[in-house]
Amino acid sequence: MADKLDMGEITSFDKAKLKKMETPEKNTLQTKEITEKEKRSESSSFIRIALLFSIATAPESIFKLDS
């Protein structure tokens, strides 16, 4: 039966044969420039949303042109 696990190989596994490996820790921090760019982007997005909201809630008479 090929679909059954061979527990013999699992029990006879030798951890000592594994190679020792050191994994470098990756902890990259954002630079000051990236942080400033994100702040500017967030503030400009907020200004755009506020402007759209003020246009959407403004009375219609503001947008009528005199003919």
All heavy atoms as TSV, in Angstrom:
chain	resi	resn	atom	element	x	y	z
A	1	MET	N	N	0.833	-1.180	0.000
A	1	MET	CA	C	0.000	0.000	0.000
A	1	MET	C	C	0.880	1.248	0.000
A	1	MET	O	O	1.528	1.565	0.985
A	1	MET	CB	C	-0.909	0.012	1.210
A	1	MET	CG	C	-1.861	-1.143	1.288
A	1	MET	SD	S	-3.150	-0.666	2.412
A	1	MET	CE	C	-4.300	-1.928	2.028
A	2	ALA	N	N	0.872	1.943	-1.094
A	2	ALA	CA	C	1.735	3.100	-1.275
A	2	ALA	C	C	1.208	4.340	-0.554
A	2	ALA	O	O	1.968	5.260	-0.297
A	2	ALA	CB	C	1.887	3.393	-2.757
A	3	ASP	N	N	-0.063	4.387	-0.224
A	3	ASP	CA	C	-0.618	5.586	0.390
A	3	ASP	C	C	-0.441	5.631	1.903
A	3	ASP	O	O	-0.770	6.619	2.528
A	3	ASP	CB	C	-2.097	5.755	0.018
A	3	ASP	CG	C	-2.939	4.540	0.386
A	3	ASP	OD1	O	-2.374	3.445	0.518
A	3	ASP	OD2	O	-4.158	4.699	0.527
A	4	LYS	N	N	0.103	4.588	2.522
A	4	LYS	CA	C	0.359	4.599	3.965
A	4	LYS	C	C	1.778	5.116	4.226
A	4	LYS	O	O	2.691	4.851	3.466
A	4	LYS	CB	C	0.203	3.202	4.562
A	4	LYS	CG	C	-1.226	2.759	4.666
A	4	LYS	CD	C	-1.325	1.516	5.505
A	4	LYS	CE	C	-2.783	1.153	5.704
A	4	LYS	NZ	N	-2.917	0.023	6.599
A	5	LEU	N	N	1.950	5.861	5.307
A	5	LEU	CA	C	3.259	6.383	5.675
A	5	LEU	C	C	4.142	5.274	6.226
A	5	LEU	O	O	3.677	4.387	6.933
A	5	LEU	CB	C	3.113	7.482	6.726
A	5	LEU	CG	C	2.404	8.752	6.293
A	5	LEU	CD1	C	2.230	9.686	7.481
A	5	LEU	CD2	C	3.198	9.454	5.212
A	6	ASP	N	N	5.425	5.353	5.917
A	6	ASP	CA	C	6.394	4.400	6.456
A	6	ASP	C	C	6.950	4.998	7.744
A	6	ASP	O	O	7.835	5.852	7.718
A	6	ASP	CB	C	7.506	4.142	5.444
A	6	ASP	CG	C	8.484	3.085	5.919
A	6	ASP	OD1	O	8.222	2.443	6.963
A	6	ASP	OD2	O	9.520	2.906	5.251
A	7	MET	N	N	6.436	4.595	8.874
A	7	MET	CA	C	6.851	5.136	10.163
A	7	MET	C	C	8.281	4.737	10.507
A	7	MET	O	O	8.923	5.393	11.319
A	7	MET	CB	C	5.895	4.663	11.264
A	7	MET	CG	C	4.472	5.170	11.087
A	7	MET	SD	S	4.365	6.958	11.045
A	7	MET	CE	C	4.544	7.345	12.754
A	8	GLY	N	N	8.806	3.723	9.866
A	8	GLY	CA	C	10.174	3.291	10.119
A	8	GLY	C	C	11.188	4.369	9.759
A	8	GLY	O	O	12.173	4.582	10.475
A	9	GLU	N	N	10.963	5.062	8.660
A	9	GLU	CA	C	11.882	6.123	8.254
A	9	GLU	C	C	11.803	7.311	9.209
A	9	GLU	O	O	12.806	7.965	9.475
A	9	GLU	CB	C	11.553	6.579	6.832
A	9	GLU	CG	C	11.983	5.581	5.774
A	9	GLU	CD	C	11.864	6.140	4.380
A	9	GLU	OE1	O	12.079	7.358	4.211
A	9	GLU	OE2	O	11.570	5.366	3.466
A	10	ILE	N	N	10.643	7.573	9.727
A	10	ILE	CA	C	10.491	8.688	10.660
A	10	ILE	C	C	11.184	8.389	11.977
A	10	ILE	O	O	11.896	9.226	12.524
A	10	ILE	CB	C	8.997	9.006	10.877
A	10	ILE	CG1	C	8.382	9.485	9.559
A	10	ILE	CG2	C	8.810	10.040	11.976
A	10	ILE	CD1	C	6.899	9.662	9.595
A	11	THR	N	N	11.024	7.209	12.481
A	11	THR	CA	C	11.625	6.866	13.773
A	11	THR	C	C	13.143	6.706	13.669
A	11	THR	O	O	13.852	6.910	14.647
A	11	THR	CB	C	11.007	5.582	14.345
A	11	THR	OG1	O	11.127	4.528	13.390
A	11	THR	CG2	C	9.550	5.795	14.688
A	12	SER	N	N	13.636	6.371	12.480
A	12	SER	CA	C	15.076	6.181	12.337
A	12	SER	C	C	15.791	7.450	11.852
A	12	SER	O	O	16.985	7.404	11.565
A	12	SER	CB	C	15.367	5.041	11.358
A	12	SER	OG	O	14.922	5.380	10.067
A	13	PHE	N	N	15.085	8.579	11.773
A	13	PHE	CA	C	15.669	9.831	11.309
A	13	PHE	C	C	16.721	10.310	12.300
A	13	PHE	O	O	16.481	10.373	13.501
A	13	PHE	CB	C	14.573	10.889	11.145
A	13	PHE	CG	C	15.072	12.183	10.598
A	13	PHE	CD1	C	15.359	12.325	9.261
A	13	PHE	CD2	C	15.269	13.268	11.443
A	13	PHE	CE1	C	15.822	13.521	8.753
A	13	PHE	CE2	C	15.733	14.478	10.950
A	13	PHE	CZ	C	16.005	14.599	9.592
A	14	ASP	N	N	17.896	10.676	11.790
A	14	ASP	CA	C	19.001	11.113	12.642
A	14	ASP	C	C	19.188	12.631	12.493
A	14	ASP	O	O	19.640	13.118	11.465
A	14	ASP	CB	C	20.280	10.371	12.251
A	14	ASP	CG	C	21.434	10.675	13.180
A	14	ASP	OD1	O	21.206	11.274	14.262
A	14	ASP	OD2	O	22.575	10.308	12.837
A	15	LYS	N	N	18.852	13.375	13.533
A	15	LYS	CA	C	18.981	14.832	13.503
A	15	LYS	C	C	20.436	15.278	13.429
A	15	LYS	O	O	20.730	16.369	12.967
A	15	LYS	CB	C	18.346	15.455	14.751
A	15	LYS	CG	C	16.852	15.332	14.789
A	15	LYS	CD	C	16.322	16.005	16.048
A	15	LYS	CE	C	14.844	15.824	16.190
A	15	LYS	NZ	N	14.329	16.454	17.422
A	16	ALA	N	N	21.345	14.447	13.869
A	16	ALA	CA	C	22.765	14.794	13.877
A	16	ALA	C	C	23.308	14.953	12.457
A	16	ALA	O	O	24.322	15.619	12.245
A	16	ALA	CB	C	23.561	13.742	14.633
A	17	LYS	N	N	22.651	14.356	11.481
A	17	LYS	CA	C	23.107	14.457	10.095
A	17	LYS	C	C	22.715	15.790	9.451
A	17	LYS	O	O	23.199	16.130	8.384
A	17	LYS	CB	C	22.520	13.321	9.269
A	17	LYS	CG	C	23.103	11.966	9.613
A	17	LYS	CD	C	22.532	10.905	8.713
A	17	LYS	CE	C	23.106	9.538	9.037
A	17	LYS	NZ	N	22.521	8.483	8.197
A	18	LEU	N	N	21.869	16.545	10.105
A	18	LEU	CA	C	21.468	17.839	9.556
A	18	LEU	C	C	22.611	18.833	9.673
A	18	LEU	O	O	23.371	18.816	10.627
A	18	LEU	CB	C	20.245	18.371	10.308
A	18	LEU	CG	C	18.953	17.585	10.143
A	18	LEU	CD1	C	17.880	18.159	11.065
A	18	LEU	CD2	C	18.488	17.611	8.708
A	19	LYS	N	N	22.722	19.706	8.675
A	19	LYS	CA	C	23.769	20.722	8.693
A	19	LYS	C	C	23.327	21.879	9.580
A	19	LYS	O	O	22.167	22.267	9.598
A	19	LYS	CB	C	24.030	21.249	7.288
A	19	LYS	CG	C	24.610	20.232	6.349
A	19	LYS	CD	C	24.820	20.847	4.981
A	19	LYS	CE	C	25.346	19.811	4.002
A	19	LYS	NZ	N	25.491	20.370	2.660
A	20	LYS	N	N	24.283	22.425	10.312
A	20	LYS	CA	C	24.023	23.597	11.133
A	20	LYS	C	C	23.975	24.799	10.207
A	20	LYS	O	O	24.841	24.987	9.366
A	20	LYS	CB	C	25.156	23.760	12.150
A	20	LYS	CG	C	24.820	24.617	13.316
A	20	LYS	CD	C	23.942	23.867	14.291
A	20	LYS	CE	C	23.967	24.570	15.622
A	20	LYS	NZ	N	22.873	24.191	16.455
A	21	MET	N	N	22.948	25.619	10.362
A	21	MET	CA	C	22.790	26.763	9.474
A	21	MET	C	C	22.352	27.970	10.286
A	21	MET	O	O	21.499	27.869	11.155
A	21	MET	CB	C	21.747	26.445	8.414
A	21	MET	CG	C	21.656	27.401	7.306
A	21	MET	SD	S	20.585	26.723	6.046
A	21	MET	CE	C	20.734	27.975	4.842
A	22	GLU	N	N	22.972	29.095	10.009
A	22	GLU	CA	C	22.604	30.312	10.710
A	22	GLU	C	C	21.797	31.193	9.762
A	22	GLU	O	O	22.235	31.520	8.662
A	22	GLU	CB	C	23.846	31.054	11.184
A	22	GLU	CG	C	23.531	32.155	12.148
A	22	GLU	CD	C	24.773	32.646	12.853
A	22	GLU	OE1	O	25.672	31.849	13.136
A	22	GLU	OE2	O	24.825	33.860	13.100
A	23	THR	N	N	20.631	31.557	10.207
A	23	THR	CA	C	19.752	32.391	9.392
A	23	THR	C	C	19.900	33.836	9.827
A	23	THR	O	O	19.675	34.156	10.993
A	23	THR	CB	C	18.286	31.944	9.573
A	23	THR	OG1	O	18.188	30.544	9.328
A	23	THR	CG2	C	17.372	32.683	8.636
A	24	PRO	N	N	20.259	34.712	8.901
A	24	PRO	CA	C	20.396	36.124	9.281
A	24	PRO	C	C	19.014	36.728	9.541
A	24	PRO	O	O	18.060	36.456	8.818
A	24	PRO	CB	C	21.055	36.765	8.062
A	24	PRO	CG	C	20.729	35.855	6.924
A	24	PRO	CD	C	20.606	34.474	7.523
A	25	GLU	N	N	18.929	37.535	10.580
A	25	GLU	CA	C	17.665	38.175	10.911
A	25	GLU	C	C	17.509	39.423	10.053
A	25	GLU	O	O	18.395	40.252	9.975
A	25	GLU	CB	C	17.637	38.560	12.389
A	25	GLU	CG	C	16.300	39.083	12.833
A	25	GLU	CD	C	16.259	39.323	14.328
A	25	GLU	OE1	O	16.928	38.605	15.065
A	25	GLU	OE2	O	15.546	40.260	14.724
A	26	LYS	N	N	16.359	39.514	9.414
A	26	LYS	CA	C	16.090	40.658	8.551
A	26	LYS	C	C	15.091	41.564	9.250
A	26	LYS	O	O	13.946	41.201	9.449
A	26	LYS	CB	C	15.543	40.202	7.202
A	26	LYS	CG	C	16.525	39.409	6.393
A	26	LYS	CD	C	15.935	38.980	5.085
A	26	LYS	CE	C	16.930	38.154	4.299
A	26	LYS	NZ	N	16.361	37.695	3.039
A	27	ASN	N	N	15.553	42.710	9.635
A	27	ASN	CA	C	14.698	43.686	10.295
A	27	ASN	C	C	15.019	45.046	9.685
A	27	ASN	O	O	15.729	45.848	10.253
A	27	ASN	CB	C	14.946	43.682	11.811
A	27	ASN	CG	C	13.966	44.556	12.531
A	27	ASN	OD1	O	12.985	45.002	11.963
A	27	ASN	ND2	N	14.230	44.825	13.795
A	28	THR	N	N	14.463	45.259	8.519
A	28	THR	CA	C	14.763	46.502	7.820
A	28	THR	C	C	13.826	47.602	8.295
A	28	THR	O	O	12.619	47.421	8.376
A	28	THR	CB	C	14.620	46.322	6.300
A	28	THR	OG1	O	13.311	45.844	6.013
A	28	THR	CG2	C	15.631	45.326	5.773
A	29	LEU	N	N	14.396	48.719	8.629
A	29	LEU	CA	C	13.620	49.872	9.052
A	29	LEU	C	C	13.533	50.862	7.905
A	29	LEU	O	O	14.427	50.947	7.074
A	29	LEU	CB	C	14.290	50.540	10.262
A	29	LEU	CG	C	14.405	49.682	11.515
A	29	LEU	CD1	C	15.194	50.417	12.581
A	29	LEU	CD2	C	13.032	49.320	12.038
A	30	GLN	N	N	12.439	51.605	7.892
A	30	GLN	CA	C	12.281	52.605	6.859
A	30	GLN	C	C	13.257	53.754	7.081
A	30	GLN	O	O	13.585	54.092	8.212
A	30	GLN	CB	C	10.873	53.171	6.880
A	30	GLN	CG	C	9.811	52.217	6.427
A	30	GLN	CD	C	8.453	52.883	6.373
A	30	GLN	OE1	O	8.253	53.945	6.913
A	30	GLN	NE2	N	7.515	52.232	5.711
A	31	THR	N	N	13.675	54.324	5.978
A	31	THR	CA	C	14.538	55.490	6.091
A	31	THR	C	C	13.688	56.707	6.418
A	31	THR	O	O	12.465	56.696	6.272
A	31	THR	CB	C	15.286	55.741	4.766
A	31	THR	OG1	O	14.317	56.028	3.748
A	31	THR	CG2	C	16.133	54.550	4.359
A	32	LYS	N	N	14.330	57.763	6.846
A	32	LYS	CA	C	13.630	58.995	7.190
A	32	LYS	C	C	12.920	59.567	5.962
A	32	LYS	O	O	11.799	60.074	6.055
A	32	LYS	CB	C	14.626	60.012	7.746
A	32	LYS	CG	C	13.992	61.260	8.284
A	32	LYS	CD	C	15.019	62.174	8.912
A	32	LYS	CE	C	14.369	63.414	9.476
A	32	LYS	NZ	N	15.333	64.305	10.112
A	33	GLU	N	N	13.546	59.451	4.800
A	33	GLU	CA	C	12.964	59.969	3.565
A	33	GLU	C	C	11.663	59.252	3.222
A	33	GLU	O	O	10.686	59.880	2.817
A	33	GLU	CB	C	13.955	59.831	2.399
A	33	GLU	CG	C	15.165	60.729	2.490
A	33	GLU	CD	C	16.246	60.180	3.417
A	33	GLU	OE1	O	16.285	58.960	3.663
A	33	GLU	OE2	O	17.043	60.985	3.916
A	34	ILE	N	N	11.634	57.939	3.374
A	34	ILE	CA	C	10.428	57.162	3.077
A	34	ILE	C	C	9.308	57.551	4.028
A	34	ILE	O	O	8.158	57.731	3.618
A	34	ILE	CB	C	10.716	55.644	3.148
A	34	ILE	CG1	C	11.655	55.233	2.013
A	34	ILE	CG2	C	9.429	54.843	3.077
A	34	ILE	CD1	C	12.144	53.806	2.100
A	35	THR	N	N	9.633	57.711	5.307
A	35	THR	CA	C	8.632	58.100	6.297
A	35	THR	C	C	8.053	59.466	5.980
A	35	THR	O	O	6.830	59.659	6.032
A	35	THR	CB	C	9.249	58.103	7.709
A	35	THR	OG1	O	9.841	56.826	7.960
A	35	THR	CG2	C	8.211	58.373	8.761
A	36	GLU	N	N	8.904	60.424	5.617
A	36	GLU	CA	C	8.433	61.767	5.263
A	36	GLU	C	C	7.554	61.733	4.013
A	36	GLU	O	O	6.533	62.416	3.943
A	36	GLU	CB	C	9.610	62.717	5.043
A	36	GLU	CG	C	10.373	63.056	6.299
A	36	GLU	CD	C	9.515	63.781	7.328
A	36	GLU	OE1	O	8.700	64.640	6.947
A	36	GLU	OE2	O	9.662	63.483	8.524
A	37	LYS	N	N	7.927	60.934	3.037
A	37	LYS	CA	C	7.146	60.823	1.807
A	37	LYS	C	C	5.758	60.254	2.112
A	37	LYS	O	O	4.764	60.726	1.564
A	37	LYS	CB	C	7.882	59.925	0.815
A	37	LYS	CG	C	7.247	59.847	-0.537
A	37	LYS	CD	C	8.084	59.010	-1.477
A	37	LYS	CE	C	7.449	58.915	-2.839
A	37	LYS	NZ	N	8.217	58.085	-3.757
A	38	GLU	N	N	5.685	59.251	2.980
A	38	GLU	CA	C	4.391	58.676	3.356
A	38	GLU	C	C	3.527	59.691	4.097
A	38	GLU	O	O	2.321	59.768	3.874
A	38	GLU	CB	C	4.590	57.423	4.200
A	38	GLU	CG	C	5.073	56.236	3.419
A	38	GLU	CD	C	5.274	55.002	4.274
A	38	GLU	OE1	O	5.148	55.089	5.519
A	38	GLU	OE2	O	5.547	53.941	3.700
A	39	LYS	N	N	4.139	60.476	4.964
A	39	LYS	CA	C	3.381	61.509	5.687
A	39	LYS	C	C	2.791	62.531	4.725
A	39	LYS	O	O	1.636	62.919	4.855
A	39	LYS	CB	C	4.278	62.214	6.706
A	39	LYS	CG	C	4.559	61.414	7.941
A	39	LYS	CD	C	5.428	62.221	8.901
A	39	LYS	CE	C	5.814	61.423	10.109
A	39	LYS	NZ	N	6.698	62.180	11.008
A	40	ARG	N	N	3.604	62.971	3.754
A	40	ARG	CA	C	3.118	63.949	2.770
A	40	ARG	C	C	1.975	63.359	1.951
A	40	ARG	O	O	0.986	64.026	1.665
A	40	ARG	CB	C	4.246	64.389	1.850
A	40	ARG	CG	C	5.192	65.383	2.479
A	40	ARG	CD	C	6.137	65.912	1.434
A	40	ARG	NE	N	6.889	64.818	0.824
A	40	ARG	CZ	C	8.175	64.589	1.014
A	40	ARG	NH1	N	8.886	65.388	1.748
A	40	ARG	NH2	N	8.769	63.576	0.443
A	41	SER	N	N	2.119	62.099	1.573
A	41	SER	CA	C	1.098	61.434	0.778
A	41	SER	C	C	-0.214	61.322	1.565
A	41	SER	O	O	-1.293	61.553	1.029
A	41	SER	CB	C	1.578	60.040	0.367
A	41	SER	OG	O	0.561	59.348	-0.285
A	42	GLU	N	N	-0.105	60.962	2.844
A	42	GLU	CA	C	-1.301	60.833	3.683
A	42	GLU	C	C	-1.977	62.185	3.870
A	42	GLU	O	O	-3.197	62.284	3.798
A	42	GLU	CB	C	-0.932	60.239	5.044
A	42	GLU	CG	C	-0.571	58.775	4.992
A	42	GLU	CD	C	-0.015	58.256	6.301
A	42	GLU	OE1	O	0.022	59.005	7.295
A	42	GLU	OE2	O	0.385	57.087	6.333
A	43	SER	N	N	-1.195	63.245	4.076
A	43	SER	CA	C	-1.805	64.554	4.299
A	43	SER	C	C	-2.452	65.074	3.020
A	43	SER	O	O	-3.520	65.671	3.062
A	43	SER	CB	C	-0.783	65.557	4.833
A	43	SER	OG	O	0.210	65.808	3.875
A	44	SER	N	N	-1.846	64.832	1.860
A	44	SER	CA	C	-2.461	65.284	0.615
A	44	SER	C	C	-3.731	64.488	0.324
A	44	SER	O	O	-4.699	65.040	-0.205
A	44	SER	CB	C	-1.483	65.185	-0.552
A	44	SER	OG	O	-1.153	63.851	-0.829
A	45	SER	N	N	-3.770	63.232	0.695
A	45	SER	CA	C	-4.985	62.432	0.523
A	45	SER	C	C	-6.090	62.969	1.415
A	45	SER	O	O	-7.249	63.055	1.005
A	45	SER	CB	C	-4.723	60.963	0.874
A	45	SER	OG	O	-3.814	60.398	-0.026
A	46	PHE	N	N	-5.744	63.357	2.624
A	46	PHE	CA	C	-6.730	63.907	3.547
A	46	PHE	C	C	-7.300	65.214	3.000
A	46	PHE	O	O	-8.503	65.448	3.047
A	46	PHE	CB	C	-6.101	64.143	4.925
A	46	PHE	CG	C	-7.041	64.777	5.902
A	46	PHE	CD1	C	-8.054	64.032	6.486
A	46	PHE	CD2	C	-6.941	66.118	6.217
A	46	PHE	CE1	C	-8.942	64.617	7.378
A	46	PHE	CE2	C	-7.809	66.718	7.103
A	46	PHE	CZ	C	-8.826	65.960	7.691
A	47	ILE	N	N	-6.435	66.052	2.431
A	47	ILE	CA	C	-6.886	67.327	1.872
A	47	ILE	C	C	-7.834	67.081	0.701
A	47	ILE	O	O	-8.876	67.729	0.578
A	47	ILE	CB	C	-5.682	68.193	1.435
A	47	ILE	CG1	C	-4.919	68.646	2.675
A	47	ILE	CG2	C	-6.117	69.382	0.599
A	47	ILE	CD1	C	-3.577	69.287	2.390
A	48	ARG	N	N	-7.509	66.126	-0.161
A	48	ARG	CA	C	-8.383	65.804	-1.295
A	48	ARG	C	C	-9.745	65.318	-0.824
A	48	ARG	O	O	-10.776	65.715	-1.362
A	48	ARG	CB	C	-7.728	64.743	-2.192
A	48	ARG	CG	C	-6.747	65.341	-3.163
A	48	ARG	CD	C	-6.247	64.319	-4.158
A	48	ARG	NE	N	-4.835	64.142	-3.860
A	48	ARG	CZ	C	-4.236	62.990	-3.634
A	48	ARG	NH1	N	-4.883	61.878	-3.709
A	48	ARG	NH2	N	-2.953	62.937	-3.360
A	49	ILE	N	N	-9.765	64.472	0.189
A	49	ILE	CA	C	-11.036	63.955	0.718
A	49	ILE	C	C	-11.851	65.087	1.320
A	49	ILE	O	O	-13.053	65.190	1.097
A	49	ILE	CB	C	-10.773	62.839	1.751
A	49	ILE	CG1	C	-10.221	61.596	1.049
A	49	ILE	CG2	C	-12.040	62.487	2.517
A	49	ILE	CD1	C	-9.697	60.533	1.972
A	50	ALA	N	N	-11.204	65.973	2.065
A	50	ALA	CA	C	-11.912	67.105	2.668
A	50	ALA	C	C	-12.486	68.009	1.588
A	50	ALA	O	O	-13.621	68.498	1.701
A	50	ALA	CB	C	-10.974	67.879	3.584
A	51	LEU	N	N	-11.743	68.247	0.521
A	51	LEU	CA	C	-12.212	69.085	-0.571
A	51	LEU	C	C	-13.407	68.442	-1.268
A	51	LEU	O	O	-14.409	69.104	-1.534
A	51	LEU	CB	C	-11.080	69.332	-1.570
A	51	LEU	CG	C	-11.417	70.202	-2.777
A	51	LEU	CD1	C	-11.833	71.596	-2.315
A	51	LEU	CD2	C	-10.236	70.297	-3.709
A	52	LEU	N	N	-13.318	67.155	-1.544
A	52	LEU	CA	C	-14.440	66.456	-2.179
A	52	LEU	C	C	-15.679	66.490	-1.296
A	52	LEU	O	O	-16.798	66.677	-1.767
A	52	LEU	CB	C	-14.053	65.010	-2.500
A	52	LEU	CG	C	-13.081	64.824	-3.655
A	52	LEU	CD1	C	-12.654	63.362	-3.742
A	52	LEU	CD2	C	-13.686	65.286	-4.965
A	53	PHE	N	N	-15.486	66.329	-0.008
A	53	PHE	CA	C	-16.618	66.365	0.920
A	53	PHE	C	C	-17.258	67.745	0.933
A	53	PHE	O	O	-18.472	67.879	0.909
A	53	PHE	CB	C	-16.170	65.984	2.340
A	53	PHE	CG	C	-17.291	66.000	3.324
A	53	PHE	CD1	C	-18.225	64.986	3.345
A	53	PHE	CD2	C	-17.414	67.036	4.236
A	53	PHE	CE1	C	-19.271	65.002	4.249
A	53	PHE	CE2	C	-18.457	67.061	5.148
A	53	PHE	CZ	C	-19.390	66.040	5.155
A	54	SER	N	N	-16.429	68.794	0.925
A	54	SER	CA	C	-16.986	70.152	0.951
A	54	SER	C	C	-17.733	70.459	-0.336
A	54	SER	O	O	-18.755	71.138	-0.326
A	54	SER	CB	C	-15.896	71.183	1.207
A	54	SER	OG	O	-14.989	71.217	0.122
A	55	ILE	N	N	-17.272	69.950	-1.473
A	55	ILE	CA	C	-17.975	70.152	-2.738
A	55	ILE	C	C	-19.293	69.376	-2.733
A	55	ILE	O	O	-20.324	69.880	-3.161
A	55	ILE	CB	C	-17.090	69.733	-3.929
A	55	ILE	CG1	C	-15.918	70.701	-4.076
A	55	ILE	CG2	C	-17.895	69.651	-5.215
A	55	ILE	CD1	C	-14.876	70.270	-5.084
A	56	ALA	N	N	-19.244	68.145	-2.229
A	56	ALA	CA	C	-20.435	67.303	-2.233
A	56	ALA	C	C	-21.511	67.845	-1.304
A	56	ALA	O	O	-22.704	67.647	-1.548
A	56	ALA	CB	C	-20.061	65.882	-1.833
A	57	THR	N	N	-21.147	68.540	-0.264
A	57	THR	CA	C	-22.129	69.032	0.704
A	57	THR	C	C	-22.464	70.507	0.517
A	57	THR	O	O	-23.255	71.061	1.262
A	57	THR	CB	C	-21.627	68.803	2.142
A	57	THR	OG1	O	-20.375	69.472	2.307
A	57	THR	CG2	C	-21.470	67.331	2.441
A	58	ALA	N	N	-21.878	71.149	-0.489
A	58	ALA	CA	C	-22.128	72.573	-0.726
A	58	ALA	C	C	-23.512	72.757	-1.352
A	58	ALA	O	O	-23.987	71.900	-2.089
A	58	ALA	CB	C	-21.060	73.137	-1.646
A	59	PRO	N	N	-24.164	73.886	-1.089
A	59	PRO	CA	C	-25.466	74.155	-1.714
A	59	PRO	C	C	-25.326	74.269	-3.229
A	59	PRO	O	O	-24.294	74.706	-3.739
A	59	PRO	CB	C	-25.892	75.501	-1.121
A	59	PRO	CG	C	-24.953	75.786	-0.020
A	59	PRO	CD	C	-23.755	74.914	-0.170
A	60	GLU	N	N	-26.343	73.861	-3.945
A	60	GLU	CA	C	-26.301	73.870	-5.412
A	60	GLU	C	C	-26.154	75.277	-5.979
A	60	GLU	O	O	-25.614	75.462	-7.064
A	60	GLU	CB	C	-27.560	73.211	-5.972
A	60	GLU	CG	C	-27.600	71.721	-5.741
A	60	GLU	CD	C	-28.840	71.085	-6.342
A	60	GLU	OE1	O	-29.431	71.655	-7.278
A	60	GLU	OE2	O	-29.207	70.013	-5.872
A	61	SER	N	N	-26.629	76.282	-5.267
A	61	SER	CA	C	-26.579	77.653	-5.776
A	61	SER	C	C	-25.146	78.143	-5.989
A	61	SER	O	O	-24.905	79.030	-6.793
A	61	SER	CB	C	-27.317	78.595	-4.826
A	61	SER	OG	O	-26.699	78.572	-3.554
A	62	ILE	N	N	-24.205	77.562	-5.317
A	62	ILE	CA	C	-22.805	77.963	-5.465
A	62	ILE	C	C	-22.302	77.622	-6.860
A	62	ILE	O	O	-21.502	78.329	-7.450
A	62	ILE	CB	C	-21.919	77.281	-4.389
A	62	ILE	CG1	C	-22.261	77.819	-3.023
A	62	ILE	CG2	C	-20.448	77.461	-4.690
A	62	ILE	CD1	C	-21.519	77.136	-1.898
A	63	PHE	N	N	-22.804	76.522	-7.441
A	63	PHE	CA	C	-22.294	76.034	-8.699
A	63	PHE	C	C	-23.034	76.568	-9.919
A	63	PHE	O	O	-22.653	76.313	-11.038
A	63	PHE	CB	C	-22.328	74.496	-8.710
A	63	PHE	CG	C	-21.517	73.891	-7.598
A	63	PHE	CD1	C	-22.132	73.248	-6.546
A	63	PHE	CD2	C	-20.130	73.985	-7.608
A	63	PHE	CE1	C	-21.390	72.703	-5.513
A	63	PHE	CE2	C	-19.382	73.440	-6.579
A	63	PHE	CZ	C	-20.014	72.798	-5.531
A	64	LYS	N	N	-24.103	77.302	-9.717
A	64	LYS	CA	C	-24.856	77.844	-10.847
A	64	LYS	C	C	-24.128	79.066	-11.414
A	64	LYS	O	O	-23.651	79.917	-10.679
A	64	LYS	CB	C	-26.263	78.234	-10.421
A	64	LYS	CG	C	-27.122	77.029	-10.126
A	64	LYS	CD	C	-28.532	77.453	-9.813
A	64	LYS	CE	C	-29.366	76.214	-9.511
A	64	LYS	NZ	N	-30.727	76.553	-9.154
A	65	LEU	N	N	-24.024	79.104	-12.714
A	65	LEU	CA	C	-23.382	80.225	-13.389
A	65	LEU	C	C	-24.448	81.228	-13.815
A	65	LEU	O	O	-25.529	80.858	-14.271
A	65	LEU	CB	C	-22.605	79.747	-14.612
A	65	LEU	CG	C	-21.429	78.812	-14.318
A	65	LEU	CD1	C	-20.832	78.308	-15.628
A	65	LEU	CD2	C	-20.370	79.527	-13.499
A	66	ASP	N	N	-24.149	82.486	-13.700
A	66	ASP	CA	C	-25.077	83.524	-14.158
A	66	ASP	C	C	-25.008	83.599	-15.673
A	66	ASP	O	O	-23.938	83.692	-16.263
A	66	ASP	CB	C	-24.721	84.882	-13.558
A	66	ASP	CG	C	-24.937	84.911	-12.063
A	66	ASP	OD1	O	-25.835	84.170	-11.578
A	66	ASP	OD2	O	-24.233	85.669	-11.362
A	67	SER	N	N	-26.157	83.591	-16.316
A	67	SER	CA	C	-26.193	83.625	-17.781
A	67	SER	C	C	-26.486	85.001	-18.285
A	67	SER	O	O	-27.188	85.778	-17.764
A	67	SER	CB	C	-27.242	82.667	-18.314
A	67	SER	OG	O	-26.929	81.372	-17.922
